Every structure is written in structure tokens, then in C-alpha cells.
């Protein structure tokens, strides 16, 4: 594993860029409980970074720290080379970090297209009056945003449900719509919280393919949480392993697989 | 046509237009409830406060006149000017936006994530505070509000119906104006929420807070926006009711009439608020006309609530409300 800020090329020929997000000594407490204990790791441009670990290891908390839903008591978050002050989730989103949720957070009453269009809200600057009379800038913006949304819809192959209210969709498709809404914002960093939870084998394979395509063709940097070890090892460039709020491993899938502490955590060796 | 039927038609028309005014108040409730899940008990008082402020500005009153005179021993009686109605309405809107902002920054911001009952209690407190503030700012006396809306019997309709049926309908010009203004207001609101980015953000927040945050929508901004819109709706309702029956404390009680409207229409539906308002308006007028004489009259006081109760039994989510399904 490289520690330098420069980009490098992996063994299988993938170019990994400079560090885009750097977490330094993050500690997060809920009352007396330490959910995250002094964890540091980074995410590089263009890579797929997985966070794994047993239930209750603090993976989702970690993702929530990155996306601003939690603010850690200690530690620093460096994003694109600058130290990030404590931020609200909507500010983090505006700064270029999109995410999906473990339990899916979509606008159930809106159509798929409307849901995806909300992902472009921050790239619309036309004034209320201009929008009201639908002229000039407002019209150009709306058309451009619509085109971007349609591109993502094609990319994720959800054309047939564009006008369907999200509440009527099956689980697997909802997950894909949520991914589309995050993608359409063209984020610098995309966070996926268990994108394959609750899916059958076929749906998992589909989702894996979409994640790889997104990373490959759109060049999106992705950090994801996943339980399925097989999936994680296939997808990711580097893996962070967490257990009881601590970081117990960090490296390529192969490095992590050989790590005794990681094996113990997954096989359930007694903690002393 | 028999006289009885003609009377009934006239009563129905008047009921429809009274219903429009109920719907206006209910609309303010629905907007805030949808966006933030808060049942805003203060909506009626907001209408009163808006109407008081409008009258005060138009008459050139000095805000807190009594208080200033008492504290500084001065003897101020108004600025001595009169402000044109349109400008005064704009200024009142500015006051309502400032109020929306203050409510969010001083009260609601600190209550995010609290139980609905606590938020409801907060709005009760807000209602009484606002009532007192209105009195303190503008005085407690009954005021007349005249922004130049046409009033009195509509002679065209009177003559046309007289020539047709031999009986002239009594329709108040103010009611006709109120109906037109309410229709325009609803059309503008619908267009705003469907076709503007702020409207899209508003619908997003109404649907799911967490998801809205994740796409970069500021909840605080949206809440100030909805309270401002609710303040605007309250102002319109205040102008209509104020012009009809004077600006006085009882105006805030129309909020209580909005409750059965909401039970009928559902708390989360804008069309529901309108249809619910119309049903209550027509229902209570027709009931009073048909059944009132048999039971000694005054049915308008309770009819709406009994109708709402019957609705609660058979369709608790209202006509247009979201169905409540509990998964076990």
C-alpha cells in the first residue's frame, strides 16, 4: 500500500488517484459509548473502498461521519486537501458527497424521475421569477438537468419505471433508484451503505455490475459498506476492517484476507 | 321551479363560498403539517395577527403605541399617514416572513426530533404569545378592514336569476372575490410546488427528511419557506374574514372550523383541504336550511364537528389522506 499523495497504478492496471478524503484520529461517542475509537484511513480518487466488519462494528457510524449526519468529538476530516469544519448533512452533500442509506431513503410519493431530479437541485441557480415565467436560464437549466437525469436512467437501465411512483416499486429497484439519485449529482465521493443488503444472488450480481460500471465509466470514487465478503473482495481496491469501533485491518483484499485479527473477528474468537 | 328548490340552490352557492374561506385556513395547516409534521395550532391566530398588522399599517398606527407611551411618558397617536392597501399588504407579508424566520430560529430549531405532541404544545404556546403580541402591537379594539374589495349584493346575478326564475339570488360580491382569489392562490401554490426547484425541494422534505438532507436540501430553509407561505395564506384568509366580519379576536377561532375540514380532507392533502372546506361549507348551510327549523336552529355551531366524527369512524385518514397501514 502506498502512503504518498501521488497516484499509482495497481497490479491489474487500474489507475488510483490522489487522496480525496482523509480521516485522522476520528472518535465518535454516544453518551458513554464509543462507537468509533481513534480511526484513521483515507479514500483515493477513482478507487472503490470498502468498509467491512461484524454487526455493531461502527461501519454505518463511520459513513455518517463522512456524510455529516454525525460530527465526531475528536479527529479531523480532510476533504480534497482542506480540513473540513463541522458541517450539516446538506452542506456535505452540496460539497460533492452523495450517499445512499441502508434502509433506503427515497421520496416514496414522487415518481422515479422526480426522485432522481432532486439529486440535481443544487445545480439549479435560476431565480424564482425566472422559473415562474420559464424563460432563458431556467429553461436551459431544466433541460440540461433533465438530460443528465436521463443519461443516468439509461445507464442503470430503469427507463421502464421512469414515471412510476417509487412507493410501488419492489425493493431491488428502489435500491437502484436511490443509487441513480446519488449519481445524478455527479459526486466527487459516493457513499453506499449496504447497497446489496436483503438482495437475492441475482440482484446482488446486477448491483455489483452497476457499481463497477459506475466506477469504471463515470470515474466515480466509491466508499461502500457490505456484509457479503465475496462481493467485497471482488469489488474493492482497498478494504478497511472495523470491529468494536476499532480499525483492525486496512489494505488490499488479499492483505486483509491474510490478517489474523480480521480472521478472528469474523470467526468470533473471544475478546480479552 | 318550486321556491324551496330555488332557496336550496341559493343556500348551496353561499355554502360553497363560505367553504372556500374554511379551505383557506385549512390550507395553511396542511402546508406546515406536510412539510414538518407539526400541527400548527397557531394558524388561526396567524390569520388574526396578519389582519391586525395589515389594518395597523394601513391606518398608520405606531406599533407598541401604548407600551411606548406608558414607558416613555410620550403621547403618540399614530404616524399621521395612511398607507395604500397594496403596499400595506406587501409590508404585512414582510412581517409574516420575519415571523416565520423567528419561529424557526427561536423555537422550532431547538425542537427537531422531538415528539409531535411536544411540537404541538409549542404551537399552542406560540398561538397565545402571538395573540398577546398582536394586542400589544396594535391594540385590542375591534377594527374594520377595507382593502377596497367589492362588497354587497351582486346585482348582475340578482337580476339575471330574477328574470329567469322570478327570484333573485343574493350572492355577496365579497364571497365571489374570495372564491376567485382562493382559486388563484391554490393554482399558484400548485404551480410553485410542481414546477420550481424550491417547490421540488419542499415536496422532497414533506416526503422524507433524511433523504432530503442527503441531496443537499436545508431543512431550516424549507421550514422558513413553508411557514412564510402559511403566513401568506393566513394573510389572505385574514383579509377575507376581516373584510367580512371585522378584525377582532373571534377571527382566530376560525381555526377551530378548520379542524373538521382537515378531518374530512385529510391532514396531508391540499385538494383534501379544498374539497373538505367546500363540503363543510355547503353541508352546514344546507343542513341549517333543511333541518335547522325542525330542531330549533343554530346547527351551524355543531354540524361540522358531527360530520367530522362520522367521517372519523368510517374513513379515519380523511378523503384524500394517506392510508394508515400498520405492518405487523
Interface residues (C-beta under 8 A of the other chain):
Chain A: X67 X69 X88 X89 X90 X91 X93 X94 X98 X99 X100 X101 X105 X106 X107 X108 X109 X110 X114 X117 X118 X119 X121 X122 X124 X126 X128 X131 X132 X134 X181 X182 X185
Chain B: X191 X195 X196 X197 X198 X200 X201 X203 X204 X206 X207 X208 X210 X211 X212 X213 X214 X215 X216 X217 X218 X219
